[in-house]
Amino acid sequence: MSDSEDRERARQRAAVVFAVRSGQITAKEGARRLGVSRKTYYEWESRALQAMTEAMEDRAPGRPGMP
């Protein structure tokens, strides 16, 4: 699978997570759309929300130091 296909699949998964979190569809429906169990859906949702939280944390300004 190519990088662009991986990115597209990730975008589709993210769209489903956002649809579930915004109340547009149920987690059961989200899992069905993704072709996974609800347990797997909730694992993916948890990872997605954790990654988004980490991405939104404040970081020190400027370029990182050289090791």
CHARMM internal coordinates of N, CA and C (Angstrom, degrees):
IC EDIT
DIST 1 N 1 CA 1.4412
DIST 1 CA 1 C 1.5292
ANGL 1 N 1 CA 1 C 108.90
DIST 1 C 2 N 1.3202
ANGL 1 CA 1 C 2 N 116.71
DIHE 1 N 1 CA 1 C 2 N 137.53
DIST 2 N 2 CA 1.4567
ANGL 1 C 2 N 2 CA 120.46
DIHE 1 CA 1 C 2 N 2 CA -176.93
DIST 2 CA 2 C 1.5292
ANGL 2 N 2 CA 2 C 111.18
DIHE 1 C 2 N 2 CA 2 C -82.44
DIST 2 C 3 N 1.3239
ANGL 2 CA 2 C 3 N 115.43
DIHE 2 N 2 CA 2 C 3 N 165.05
DIST 3 N 3 CA 1.4690
ANGL 2 C 3 N 3 CA 120.43
DIHE 2 CA 2 C 3 N 3 CA 178.25
DIST 3 CA 3 C 1.5184
ANGL 3 N 3 CA 3 C 110.95
DIHE 2 C 3 N 3 CA 3 C -59.83
DIST 3 C 4 N 1.3357
ANGL 3 CA 3 C 4 N 117.68
DIHE 3 N 3 CA 3 C 4 N -40.12
DIST 4 N 4 CA 1.4647
ANGL 3 C 4 N 4 CA 119.85
DIHE 3 CA 3 C 4 N 4 CA -179.17
DIST 4 CA 4 C 1.5246
ANGL 4 N 4 CA 4 C 111.06
DIHE 3 C 4 N 4 CA 4 C -66.81
DIST 4 C 5 N 1.3162
ANGL 4 CA 4 C 5 N 117.73
DIHE 4 N 4 CA 4 C 5 N -34.86
DIST 5 N 5 CA 1.4644
ANGL 4 C 5 N 5 CA 120.56
DIHE 4 CA 4 C 5 N 5 CA 176.27
DIST 5 CA 5 C 1.5194
ANGL 5 N 5 CA 5 C 110.84
DIHE 4 C 5 N 5 CA 5 C -68.99
DIST 5 C 6 N 1.3386
ANGL 5 CA 5 C 6 N 116.72
DIHE 5 N 5 CA 5 C 6 N -38.99
DIST 6 N 6 CA 1.4706
ANGL 5 C 6 N 6 CA 120.73
DIHE 5 CA 5 C 6 N 6 CA 176.32
DIST 6 CA 6 C 1.5206
ANGL 6 N 6 CA 6 C 110.51
DIHE 5 C 6 N 6 CA 6 C -61.98
DIST 6 C 7 N 1.3314
ANGL 6 CA 6 C 7 N 117.05
DIHE 6 N 6 CA 6 C 7 N -44.17
DIST 7 N 7 CA 1.4679
ANGL 6 C 7 N 7 CA 121.04
DIHE 6 CA 6 C 7 N 7 CA 179.82
DIST 7 CA 7 C 1.5234
ANGL 7 N 7 CA 7 C 111.00
DIHE 6 C 7 N 7 CA 7 C -63.80
DIST 7 C 8 N 1.3185
ANGL 7 CA 7 C 8 N 117.26
DIHE 7 N 7 CA 7 C 8 N -41.22
DIST 8 N 8 CA 1.4635
ANGL 7 C 8 N 8 CA 120.69
DIHE 7 CA 7 C 8 N 8 CA 179.59
DIST 8 CA 8 C 1.5200
ANGL 8 N 8 CA 8 C 110.69
DIHE 7 C 8 N 8 CA 8 C -64.75
DIST 8 C 9 N 1.3162
ANGL 8 CA 8 C 9 N 117.15
DIHE 8 N 8 CA 8 C 9 N -42.49
DIST 9 N 9 CA 1.4649
ANGL 8 C 9 N 9 CA 120.66
DIHE 8 CA 8 C 9 N 9 CA 177.30
DIST 9 CA 9 C 1.5375
ANGL 9 N 9 CA 9 C 110.19
DIHE 8 C 9 N 9 CA 9 C -62.39
DIST 9 C 10 N 1.3142
ANGL 9 CA 9 C 10 N 117.32
DIHE 9 N 9 CA 9 C 10 N -41.30
DIST 10 N 10 CA 1.4681
ANGL 9 C 10 N 10 CA 120.82
DIHE 9 CA 9 C 10 N 10 CA 178.16
DIST 10 CA 10 C 1.5244
ANGL 10 N 10 CA 10 C 110.61
DIHE 9 C 10 N 10 CA 10 C -64.31
DIST 10 C 11 N 1.3378
ANGL 10 CA 10 C 11 N 117.32
DIHE 10 N 10 CA 10 C 11 N -40.26
DIST 11 N 11 CA 1.4782
ANGL 10 C 11 N 11 CA 120.42
DIHE 10 CA 10 C 11 N 11 CA 177.53
DIST 11 CA 11 C 1.5263
ANGL 11 N 11 CA 11 C 110.88
DIHE 10 C 11 N 11 CA 11 C -62.17
DIST 11 C 12 N 1.3170
ANGL 11 CA 11 C 12 N 116.55
DIHE 11 N 11 CA 11 C 12 N -41.80
DIST 12 N 12 CA 1.4642
ANGL 11 C 12 N 12 CA 120.45
DIHE 11 CA 11 C 12 N 12 CA 178.97
DIST 12 CA 12 C 1.5281
ANGL 12 N 12 CA 12 C 110.68
DIHE 11 C 12 N 12 CA 12 C -63.28
DIST 12 C 13 N 1.3144
ANGL 12 CA 12 C 13 N 116.72
DIHE 12 N 12 CA 12 C 13 N -42.60
DIST 13 N 13 CA 1.4627
ANGL 12 C 13 N 13 CA 120.41
DIHE 12 CA 12 C 13 N 13 CA 178.27
DIST 13 CA 13 C 1.5310
ANGL 13 N 13 CA 13 C 110.22
DIHE 12 C 13 N 13 CA 13 C -63.27
DIST 13 C 14 N 1.3262
ANGL 13 CA 13 C 14 N 116.57
DIHE 13 N 13 CA 13 C 14 N -43.39
DIST 14 N 14 CA 1.4659
ANGL 13 C 14 N 14 CA 120.37
DIHE 13 CA 13 C 14 N 14 CA 179.28
DIST 14 CA 14 C 1.5269
ANGL 14 N 14 CA 14 C 110.65
DIHE 13 C 14 N 14 CA 14 C -62.34
DIST 14 C 15 N 1.3196
ANGL 14 CA 14 C 15 N 117.43
DIHE 14 N 14 CA 14 C 15 N -40.83
DIST 15 N 15 CA 1.4656
ANGL 14 C 15 N 15 CA 121.03
DIHE 14 CA 14 C 15 N 15 CA 179.13
DIST 15 CA 15 C 1.5242
ANGL 15 N 15 CA 15 C 110.71
DIHE 14 C 15 N 15 CA 15 C -60.77
DIST 15 C 16 N 1.3295
ANGL 15 CA 15 C 16 N 116.89
DIHE 15 N 15 CA 15 C 16 N -39.78
DIST 16 N 16 CA 1.4598
ANGL 15 C 16 N 16 CA 120.49
DIHE 15 CA 15 C 16 N 16 CA 178.56
DIST 16 CA 16 C 1.5269
ANGL 16 N 16 CA 16 C 109.87
DIHE 15 C 16 N 16 CA 16 C -67.67
DIST 16 C 17 N 1.3264
ANGL 16 CA 16 C 17 N 117.80
DIHE 16 N 16 CA 16 C 17 N -43.23
DIST 17 N 17 CA 1.4688
ANGL 16 C 17 N 17 CA 120.49
DIHE 16 CA 16 C 17 N 17 CA 178.42
DIST 17 CA 17 C 1.5277
ANGL 17 N 17 CA 17 C 110.01
DIHE 16 C 17 N 17 CA 17 C -59.27
DIST 17 C 18 N 1.3309
ANGL 17 CA 17 C 18 N 118.00
DIHE 17 N 17 CA 17 C 18 N -45.27
DIST 18 N 18 CA 1.4598
ANGL 17 C 18 N 18 CA 120.64
DIHE 17 CA 17 C 18 N 18 CA 178.61
DIST 18 CA 18 C 1.5243
ANGL 18 N 18 CA 18 C 111.46
DIHE 17 C 18 N 18 CA 18 C -63.25
DIST 18 C 19 N 1.3314
ANGL 18 CA 18 C 19 N 117.69
DIHE 18 N 18 CA 18 C 19 N -38.28
DIST 19 N 19 CA 1.4646
ANGL 18 C 19 N 19 CA 120.93
DIHE 18 CA 18 C 19 N 19 CA 178.63
DIST 19 CA 19 C 1.5256
ANGL 19 N 19 CA 19 C 110.90
DIHE 18 C 19 N 19 CA 19 C -64.00
DIST 19 C 20 N 1.3271
ANGL 19 CA 19 C 20 N 116.17
DIHE 19 N 19 CA 19 C 20 N -40.82
DIST 20 N 20 CA 1.4667
ANGL 19 C 20 N 20 CA 119.60
DIHE 19 CA 19 C 20 N 20 CA 178.16
DIST 20 CA 20 C 1.5190
ANGL 20 N 20 CA 20 C 110.09
DIHE 19 C 20 N 20 CA 20 C -67.40
DIST 20 C 21 N 1.3198
ANGL 20 CA 20 C 21 N 117.17
DIHE 20 N 20 CA 20 C 21 N -48.64
DIST 21 N 21 CA 1.4632
ANGL 20 C 21 N 21 CA 120.68
DIHE 20 CA 20 C 21 N 21 CA -176.37
DIST 21 CA 21 C 1.5205
ANGL 21 N 21 CA 21 C 112.59
DIHE 20 C 21 N 21 CA 21 C -64.28
DIST 21 C 22 N 1.3343
ANGL 21 CA 21 C 22 N 117.55
DIHE 21 N 21 CA 21 C 22 N -27.69
DIST 22 N 22 CA 1.4707
ANGL 21 C 22 N 22 CA 120.48
DIHE 21 CA 21 C 22 N 22 CA 179.67
DIST 22 CA 22 C 1.5264
ANGL 22 N 22 CA 22 C 112.12
DIHE 21 C 22 N 22 CA 22 C -89.10
DIST 22 C 23 N 1.3326
ANGL 22 CA 22 C 23 N 117.07
DIHE 22 N 22 CA 22 C 23 N -0.17
DIST 23 N 23 CA 1.4531
ANGL 22 C 23 N 23 CA 120.78
DIHE 22 CA 22 C 23 N 23 CA 176.44
DIST 23 CA 23 C 1.5222
ANGL 23 N 23 CA 23 C 114.90
DIHE 22 C 23 N 23 CA 23 C 84.20
DIST 23 C 24 N 1.3170
ANGL 23 CA 23 C 24 N 117.41
DIHE 23 N 23 CA 23 C 24 N 8.89
DIST 24 N 24 CA 1.4623
ANGL 23 C 24 N 24 CA 120.10
DIHE 23 CA 23 C 24 N 24 CA -179.99
DIST 24 CA 24 C 1.5256
ANGL 24 N 24 CA 24 C 111.69
DIHE 23 C 24 N 24 CA 24 C -72.44
DIST 24 C 25 N 1.3289
ANGL 24 CA 24 C 25 N 116.62
DIHE 24 N 24 CA 24 C 25 N -34.42
DIST 25 N 25 CA 1.4644
ANGL 24 C 25 N 25 CA 122.13
DIHE 24 CA 24 C 25 N 25 CA 177.73
DIST 25 CA 25 C 1.5193
ANGL 25 N 25 CA 25 C 108.28
DIHE 24 C 25 N 25 CA 25 C -139.19
DIST 25 C 26 N 1.3179
ANGL 25 CA 25 C 26 N 116.09
DIHE 25 N 25 CA 25 C 26 N 164.68
DIST 26 N 26 CA 1.4649
ANGL 25 C 26 N 26 CA 120.88
DIHE 25 CA 25 C 26 N 26 CA 178.02
DIST 26 CA 26 C 1.5295
ANGL 26 N 26 CA 26 C 109.93
DIHE 25 C 26 N 26 CA 26 C -85.52
DIST 26 C 27 N 1.3158
ANGL 26 CA 26 C 27 N 115.54
DIHE 26 N 26 CA 26 C 27 N 164.23
DIST 27 N 27 CA 1.4655
ANGL 26 C 27 N 27 CA 119.90
DIHE 26 CA 26 C 27 N 27 CA 175.59
DIST 27 CA 27 C 1.5232
ANGL 27 N 27 CA 27 C 109.79
DIHE 26 C 27 N 27 CA 27 C -63.32
DIST 27 C 28 N 1.3165
ANGL 27 CA 27 C 28 N 116.92
DIHE 27 N 27 CA 27 C 28 N -35.81
DIST 28 N 28 CA 1.4650
ANGL 27 C 28 N 28 CA 120.65
DIHE 27 CA 27 C 28 N 28 CA 177.77
DIST 28 CA 28 C 1.5330
ANGL 28 N 28 CA 28 C 109.92
DIHE 27 C 28 N 28 CA 28 C -60.68
DIST 28 C 29 N 1.3337
ANGL 28 CA 28 C 29 N 116.51
DIHE 28 N 28 CA 28 C 29 N -44.89
DIST 29 N 29 CA 1.4657
ANGL 28 C 29 N 29 CA 120.79
DIHE 28 CA 28 C 29 N 29 CA 178.60
DIST 29 CA 29 C 1.5298
ANGL 29 N 29 CA 29 C 110.53
DIHE 28 C 29 N 29 CA 29 C -66.83
DIST 29 C 30 N 1.3338
ANGL 29 CA 29 C 30 N 117.02
DIHE 29 N 29 CA 29 C 30 N -39.93
DIST 30 N 30 CA 1.4633
ANGL 29 C 30 N 30 CA 120.29
DIHE 29 CA 29 C 30 N 30 CA 177.83
DIST 30 CA 30 C 1.5188
ANGL 30 N 30 CA 30 C 111.60
DIHE 29 C 30 N 30 CA 30 C -60.09
DIST 30 C 31 N 1.3225
ANGL 30 CA 30 C 31 N 115.98
DIHE 30 N 30 CA 30 C 31 N -44.30
DIST 31 N 31 CA 1.4678
ANGL 30 C 31 N 31 CA 120.54
DIHE 30 CA 30 C 31 N 31 CA 178.29
DIST 31 CA 31 C 1.5240
ANGL 31 N 31 CA 31 C 110.34
DIHE 30 C 31 N 31 CA 31 C -62.62
DIST 31 C 32 N 1.3295
ANGL 31 CA 31 C 32 N 116.60
DIHE 31 N 31 CA 31 C 32 N -41.74
DIST 32 N 32 CA 1.4640
ANGL 31 C 32 N 32 CA 120.14
DIHE 31 CA 31 C 32 N 32 CA 179.40
DIST 32 CA 32 C 1.5261
ANGL 32 N 32 CA 32 C 110.67
DIHE 31 C 32 N 32 CA 32 C -62.11
DIST 32 C 33 N 1.3339
ANGL 32 CA 32 C 33 N 117.04
DIHE 32 N 32 CA 32 C 33 N -44.08
DIST 33 N 33 CA 1.4685
ANGL 32 C 33 N 33 CA 120.59
DIHE 32 CA 32 C 33 N 33 CA -179.92
DIST 33 CA 33 C 1.5232
ANGL 33 N 33 CA 33 C 111.92
DIHE 32 C 33 N 33 CA 33 C -62.43
DIST 33 C 34 N 1.3109
ANGL 33 CA 33 C 34 N 115.89
DIHE 33 N 33 CA 33 C 34 N -33.73
DIST 34 N 34 CA 1.4613
ANGL 33 C 34 N 34 CA 119.99
DIHE 33 CA 33 C 34 N 34 CA -179.38
DIST 34 CA 34 C 1.5250
ANGL 34 N 34 CA 34 C 112.65
DIHE 33 C 34 N 34 CA 34 C -88.01
DIST 34 C 35 N 1.3105
ANGL 34 CA 34 C 35 N 116.56
DIHE 34 N 34 CA 34 C 35 N -9.03
DIST 35 N 35 CA 1.4569
ANGL 34 C 35 N 35 CA 120.24
DIHE 34 CA 34 C 35 N 35 CA 178.56
DIST 35 CA 35 C 1.5120
ANGL 35 N 35 CA 35 C 113.73
DIHE 34 C 35 N 35 CA 35 C 73.12
DIST 35 C 36 N 1.3415
ANGL 35 CA 35 C 36 N 116.02
DIHE 35 N 35 CA 35 C 36 N 33.17
DIST 36 N 36 CA 1.4647
ANGL 35 C 36 N 36 CA 120.83
DIHE 35 CA 35 C 36 N 36 CA -179.31
DIST 36 CA 36 C 1.5250
ANGL 36 N 36 CA 36 C 109.28
DIHE 35 C 36 N 36 CA 36 C -131.86
DIST 36 C 37 N 1.3233
ANGL 36 CA 36 C 37 N 116.06
DIHE 36 N 36 CA 36 C 37 N 170.28
DIST 37 N 37 CA 1.4635
ANGL 36 C 37 N 37 CA 120.61
DIHE 36 CA 36 C 37 N 37 CA 176.04
DIST 37 CA 37 C 1.5299
ANGL 37 N 37 CA 37 C 109.27
DIHE 36 C 37 N 37 CA 37 C -73.88
DIST 37 C 38 N 1.3421
ANGL 37 CA 37 C 38 N 115.73
DIHE 37 N 37 CA 37 C 38 N 162.77
DIST 38 N 38 CA 1.4638
ANGL 37 C 38 N 38 CA 118.66
DIHE 37 CA 37 C 38 N 38 CA 175.63
DIST 38 CA 38 C 1.5289
ANGL 38 N 38 CA 38 C 110.67
DIHE 37 C 38 N 38 CA 38 C -62.53
DIST 38 C 39 N 1.3185
ANGL 38 CA 38 C 39 N 117.52
DIHE 38 N 38 CA 38 C 39 N -35.47
DIST 39 N 39 CA 1.4676
ANGL 38 C 39 N 39 CA 120.41
DIHE 38 CA 38 C 39 N 39 CA 178.16
DIST 39 CA 39 C 1.5260
ANGL 39 N 39 CA 39 C 110.31
DIHE 38 C 39 N 39 CA 39 C -59.49
DIST 39 C 40 N 1.3353
ANGL 39 CA 39 C 40 N 116.64
DIHE 39 N 39 CA 39 C 40 N -46.70
DIST 40 N 40 CA 1.4674
ANGL 39 C 40 N 40 CA 120.47
DIHE 39 CA 39 C 40 N 40 CA 179.01
DIST 40 CA 40 C 1.5184
ANGL 40 N 40 CA 40 C 110.19
DIHE 39 C 40 N 40 CA 40 C -65.22
DIST 40 C 41 N 1.3417
ANGL 40 CA 40 C 41 N 116.70
DIHE 40 N 40 CA 40 C 41 N -40.93
DIST 41 N 41 CA 1.4666
ANGL 40 C 41 N 41 CA 119.03
DIHE 40 CA 40 C 41 N 41 CA 177.90
DIST 41 CA 41 C 1.5274
ANGL 41 N 41 CA 41 C 110.00
DIHE 40 C 41 N 41 CA 41 C -56.98
DIST 41 C 42 N 1.3410
ANGL 41 CA 41 C 42 N 117.17
DIHE 41 N 41 CA 41 C 42 N -48.86
DIST 42 N 42 CA 1.4638
ANGL 41 C 42 N 42 CA 120.08
DIHE 41 CA 41 C 42 N 42 CA -178.41
DIST 42 CA 42 C 1.5311
ANGL 42 N 42 CA 42 C 112.01
DIHE 41 C 42 N 42 CA 42 C -63.50
DIST 42 C 43 N 1.3241
ANGL 42 CA 42 C 43 N 117.99
DIHE 42 N 42 CA 42 C 43 N -33.42
DIST 43 N 43 CA 1.4704
ANGL 42 C 43 N 43 CA 120.57
DIHE 42 CA 42 C 43 N 43 CA 175.71
DIST 43 CA 43 C 1.5256
ANGL 43 N 43 CA 43 C 110.06
DIHE 42 C 43 N 43 CA 43 C -64.76
DIST 43 C 44 N 1.3388
ANGL 43 CA 43 C 44 N 116.61
DIHE 43 N 43 CA 43 C 44 N -44.76
DIST 44 N 44 CA 1.4642
ANGL 43 C 44 N 44 CA 120.61
DIHE 43 CA 43 C 44 N 44 CA 178.71
DIST 44 CA 44 C 1.5289
ANGL 44 N 44 CA 44 C 110.69
DIHE 43 C 44 N 44 CA 44 C -64.46
DIST 44 C 45 N 1.3305
ANGL 44 CA 44 C 45 N 116.59
DIHE 44 N 44 CA 44 C 45 N -41.38
DIST 45 N 45 CA 1.4625
ANGL 44 C 45 N 45 CA 120.51
DIHE 44 CA 44 C 45 N 45 CA 179.52
DIST 45 CA 45 C 1.5315
ANGL 45 N 45 CA 45 C 110.28
DIHE 44 C 45 N 45 CA 45 C -61.33
DIST 45 C 46 N 1.3121
ANGL 45 CA 45 C 46 N 115.91
DIHE 45 N 45 CA 45 C 46 N -44.10
DIST 46 N 46 CA 1.4661
ANGL 45 C 46 N 46 CA 120.41
DIHE 45 CA 45 C 46 N 46 CA 179.37
DIST 46 CA 46 C 1.5259
ANGL 46 N 46 CA 46 C 111.08
DIHE 45 C 46 N 46 CA 46 C -60.95
DIST 46 C 47 N 1.3274
ANGL 46 CA 46 C 47 N 116.90
DIHE 46 N 46 CA 46 C 47 N -45.67
DIST 47 N 47 CA 1.4736
ANGL 46 C 47 N 47 CA 120.48
DIHE 46 CA 46 C 47 N 47 CA 178.60
DIST 47 CA 47 C 1.5209
ANGL 47 N 47 CA 47 C 110.79
DIHE 46 C 47 N 47 CA 47 C -62.01
DIST 47 C 48 N 1.3282
ANGL 47 CA 47 C 48 N 116.40
DIHE 47 N 47 CA 47 C 48 N -41.32
DIST 48 N 48 CA 1.4724
ANGL 47 C 48 N 48 CA 120.43
DIHE 47 CA 47 C 48 N 48 CA -178.58
DIST 48 CA 48 C 1.5187
ANGL 48 N 48 CA 48 C 110.79
DIHE 47 C 48 N 48 CA 48 C -64.65
DIST 48 C 49 N 1.3157
ANGL 48 CA 48 C 49 N 117.11
DIHE 48 N 48 CA 48 C 49 N -45.23
DIST 49 N 49 CA 1.4642
ANGL 48 C 49 N 49 CA 120.39
DIHE 48 CA 48 C 49 N 49 CA -179.11
DIST 49 CA 49 C 1.5278
ANGL 49 N 49 CA 49 C 111.27
DIHE 48 C 49 N 49 CA 49 C -67.14
DIST 49 C 50 N 1.3331
ANGL 49 CA 49 C 50 N 116.94
DIHE 49 N 49 CA 49 C 50 N -37.30
DIST 50 N 50 CA 1.4649
ANGL 49 C 50 N 50 CA 120.41
DIHE 49 CA 49 C 50 N 50 CA 177.23
DIST 50 CA 50 C 1.5228
ANGL 50 N 50 CA 50 C 110.75
DIHE 49 C 50 N 50 CA 50 C -64.21
DIST 50 C 51 N 1.3226
ANGL 50 CA 50 C 51 N 116.62
DIHE 50 N 50 CA 50 C 51 N -44.13
DIST 51 N 51 CA 1.4673
ANGL 50 C 51 N 51 CA 120.66
DIHE 50 CA 50 C 51 N 51 CA 179.88
DIST 51 CA 51 C 1.5259
ANGL 51 N 51 CA 51 C 110.86
DIHE 50 C 51 N 51 CA 51 C -63.87
DIST 51 C 52 N 1.3298
ANGL 51 CA 51 C 52 N 116.57
DIHE 51 N 51 CA 51 C 52 N -40.18
DIST 52 N 52 CA 1.4597
ANGL 51 C 52 N 52 CA 119.91
DIHE 51 CA 51 C 52 N 52 CA 179.48
DIST 52 CA 52 C 1.5302
ANGL 52 N 52 CA 52 C 110.24
DIHE 51 C 52 N 52 CA 52 C -66.29
DIST 52 C 53 N 1.3124
ANGL 52 CA 52 C 53 N 116.84
DIHE 52 N 52 CA 52 C 53 N -41.12
DIST 53 N 53 CA 1.4665
ANGL 52 C 53 N 53 CA 120.52
DIHE 52 CA 52 C 53 N 53 CA 178.00
DIST 53 CA 53 C 1.5261
ANGL 53 N 53 CA 53 C 110.53
DIHE 52 C 53 N 53 CA 53 C -61.04
DIST 53 C 54 N 1.3248
ANGL 53 CA 53 C 54 N 117.10
DIHE 53 N 53 CA 53 C 54 N -45.80
DIST 54 N 54 CA 1.4620
ANGL 53 C 54 N 54 CA 120.86
DIHE 53 CA 53 C 54 N 54 CA 179.30
DIST 54 CA 54 C 1.5285
ANGL 54 N 54 CA 54 C 111.18
DIHE 53 C 54 N 54 CA 54 C -64.15
DIST 54 C 55 N 1.3181
ANGL 54 CA 54 C 55 N 117.36
DIHE 54 N 54 CA 54 C 55 N -37.63
DIST 55 N 55 CA 1.4673
ANGL 54 C 55 N 55 CA 121.02
DIHE 54 CA 54 C 55 N 55 CA -179.86
DIST 55 CA 55 C 1.5218
ANGL 55 N 55 CA 55 C 111.40
DIHE 54 C 55 N 55 CA 55 C -66.84
DIST 55 C 56 N 1.3311
ANGL 55 CA 55 C 56 N 117.69
DIHE 55 N 55 CA 55 C 56 N -25.30
DIST 56 N 56 CA 1.4566
ANGL 55 C 56 N 56 CA 121.31
DIHE 55 CA 55 C 56 N 56 CA -177.05
DIST 56 CA 56 C 1.5339
ANGL 56 N 56 CA 56 C 113.72
DIHE 55 C 56 N 56 CA 56 C -92.59
DIST 56 C 57 N 1.3298
ANGL 56 CA 56 C 57 N 116.79
DIHE 56 N 56 CA 56 C 57 N -2.47
DIST 57 N 57 CA 1.4635
ANGL 56 C 57 N 57 CA 120.09
DIHE 56 CA 56 C 57 N 57 CA 179.02
DIST 57 CA 57 C 1.5266
ANGL 57 N 57 CA 57 C 110.03
DIHE 56 C 57 N 57 CA 57 C -69.75
DIST 57 C 58 N 1.3247
ANGL 57 CA 57 C 58 N 115.29
DIHE 57 N 57 CA 57 C 58 N 146.33
DIST 58 N 58 CA 1.4644
ANGL 57 C 58 N 58 CA 120.02
DIHE 57 CA 57 C 58 N 58 CA 176.02
DIST 58 CA 58 C 1.5220
ANGL 58 N 58 CA 58 C 109.59
DIHE 57 C 58 N 58 CA 58 C -65.12
DIST 58 C 59 N 1.3153
ANGL 58 CA 58 C 59 N 114.61
DIHE 58 N 58 CA 58 C 59 N 144.43
DIST 59 N 59 CA 1.4650
ANGL 58 C 59 N 59 CA 120.93
DIHE 58 CA 58 C 59 N 59 CA 177.68
DIST 59 CA 59 C 1.5204
ANGL 59 N 59 CA 59 C 108.46
DIHE 58 C 59 N 59 CA 59 C -126.11
DIST 59 C 60 N 1.3187
ANGL 59 CA 59 C 60 N 115.05
DIHE 59 N 59 CA 59 C 60 N 157.38
DIST 60 N 60 CA 1.4566
ANGL 59 C 60 N 60 CA 119.30
DIHE 59 CA 59 C 60 N 60 CA 177.69
DIST 60 CA 60 C 1.5307
ANGL 60 N 60 CA 60 C 108.92
DIHE 59 C 60 N 60 CA 60 C -63.06
DIST 60 C 61 N 1.3212
ANGL 60 CA 60 C 61 N 117.18
DIHE 60 N 60 CA 60 C 61 N 138.52
DIST 61 N 61 CA 1.4608
ANGL 60 C 61 N 61 CA 119.15
DIHE 60 CA 60 C 61 N 61 CA 179.67
DIST 61 CA 61 C 1.5360
ANGL 61 N 61 CA 61 C 111.19
DIHE 60 C 61 N 61 CA 61 C -69.65
DIST 61 C 62 N 1.3113
ANGL 61 CA 61 C 62 N 114.82
DIHE 61 N 61 CA 61 C 62 N 156.38
DIST 62 N 62 CA 1.4532
ANGL 61 C 62 N 62 CA 120.39
DIHE 61 CA 61 C 62 N 62 CA 175.06
DIST 62 CA 62 C 1.5133
ANGL 62 N 62 CA 62 C 113.47
DIHE 61 C 62 N 62 CA 62 C 89.64
DIST 62 C 63 N 1.2938
ANGL 62 CA 62 C 63 N 113.55
DIHE 62 N 62 CA 62 C 63 N 177.63
DIST 63 N 63 CA 1.4461
ANGL 62 C 63 N 63 CA 121.60
DIHE 62 CA 62 C 63 N 63 CA -178.73
DIST 63 CA 63 C 1.5244
ANGL 63 N 63 CA 63 C 110.42
DIHE 62 C 63 N 63 CA 63 C -76.23
DIST 63 C 64 N 1.3547
ANGL 63 CA 63 C 64 N 117.90
DIHE 63 N 63 CA 63 C 64 N 142.08
DIST 64 N 64 CA 1.4706
ANGL 63 C 64 N 64 CA 119.37
DIHE 63 CA 63 C 64 N 64 CA 177.65
DIST 64 CA 64 C 1.5333
ANGL 64 N 64 CA 64 C 110.72
DIHE 63 C 64 N 64 CA 64 C -62.28
DIST 64 C 65 N 1.3126
ANGL 64 CA 64 C 65 N 116.22
DIHE 64 N 64 CA 64 C 65 N 149.63
DIST 65 N 65 CA 1.4652
ANGL 64 C 65 N 65 CA 120.88
DIHE 64 CA 64 C 65 N 65 CA 179.00
DIST 65 CA 65 C 1.5143
ANGL 65 N 65 CA 65 C 112.61
DIHE 64 C 65 N 65 CA 65 C -67.67
DIST 65 C 66 N 1.2953
ANGL 65 CA 65 C 66 N 116.22
DIHE 65 N 65 CA 65 C 66 N 158.00
DIST 66 N 66 CA 1.4776
ANGL 65 C 66 N 66 CA 122.02
DIHE 65 CA 65 C 66 N 66 CA 178.26
DIST 66 CA 66 C 1.5235
ANGL 66 N 66 CA 66 C 108.51
DIHE 65 C 66 N 66 CA 66 C -83.90
DIST 66 C 67 N 1.3237
ANGL 66 CA 66 C 67 N 117.70
DIHE 66 N 66 CA 66 C 67 N 137.39
DIST 67 N 67 CA 1.4778
ANGL 66 C 67 N 67 CA 119.72
DIHE 66 CA 66 C 67 N 67 CA 179.21
DIST 67 CA 67 C 1.5197
ANGL 67 N 67 CA 67 C 112.00
DIHE 66 C 67 N 67 CA 67 C -70.08
END
COOR INIT
IC SEED 1 N 1 CA 1 C
IC BUILD
